[in-house]
Amino acid sequence: MSTVTPYEMATFDDGDVTLSYEVYGSGDRLLVYIHGILLDTHVNQRLARGLAEAGHRVVLLDLPGHGNSGKPLHASAHRMDAYAAHVVHLLDHLGAERAVVGGLSLGADVTLQVALLAPERLQGMVLEMPVLEQATPVAALIFVPWLAATQYAAPVLRGLASLIRHLPRERLGLFDQVLGAALLEPEETAAVLHGVLVGPVAPTVEQRHAMEIPALVIGHRADRLHPFGDAHHLAEQLPQGRLVEARSLLELRMRPERLTAEIAGFLDEVWATPSRRRQPA
């Protein structure tokens, strides 16, 4: 698989951080899609190309600390609610009154924070493999030791990052999509993990029940960091939630045709529905 060339690569300044994004396709039907933790836009490029070919404009955002965006070293920059604010500011920068927002894992959780922060900006949500209550023990087992390693094994991690930067990512196929974490310096990784772990992770169940936003939830049964139960319960809790089961963790990355068609159909549906604007209190 070759690296997908975006229609446009751009940056914008949001406060004290520069954010990088890629644009695929054109038109008014905008989807902003967000990567998983310590990954970058590469993980979603094939999906973006497929949806652009289906007539949608797709923007892939590198969150702070990820990919080509700035990498602040203070944990408060990496709280999920702070990430959500950056997504809203991206919509402002793009001149988009409304958009469908979605993402993978961390990106799904950030999307839910956007729904709390600015529900009037959302035409819909695509929530791929959300990390919620059932995932908490496994997430702690993975990320807490990883955070410790950034301090106690920093020279090893720094050397690995230096080595990987010399690899031609466009020739690595699937591995290209998951190299973002290995390219970061230990202190950059530590800031991201610290911020995500200490900040708010997900809206409460009561808040989810109040989210009157069409949502496509994608879950699978293959790993415990993204338990199918989290996706299933989320689809039930959201008033307009719909669940689609992926056949594997990597289906959307390796054999994306079926799920890309599901997402494209959902996008067509929500954009065909007139927006219900929030009335002033």
Secondary structure, 3 states (H helix, E strand, C coil): CCCCCCCEEEEEEECCEEEEEEEECCCCCEEEEECCCCCCHHHHHHHHHHHHHCCCEEEEEECCCCCCCCCCCCHHHHCHHHHHHHHHHHHHHHCCCCEEEEEECHHHHHHHHHHHHCHHHEEEEEEECCCCHHHHHHHHHHHHHHHHHHHHCHHHHHHHHHHHCCCCHHHCHHHHHHCHHHHCCHHHHHHHHHHHHHCCCCCCHHHHHCCCCCEEEEECCCCCCCCHHHHHHHHHHCCCEEEEECCCCCHHHHCCHHHHHHHHHHHHHHHHCCCCCCCCC
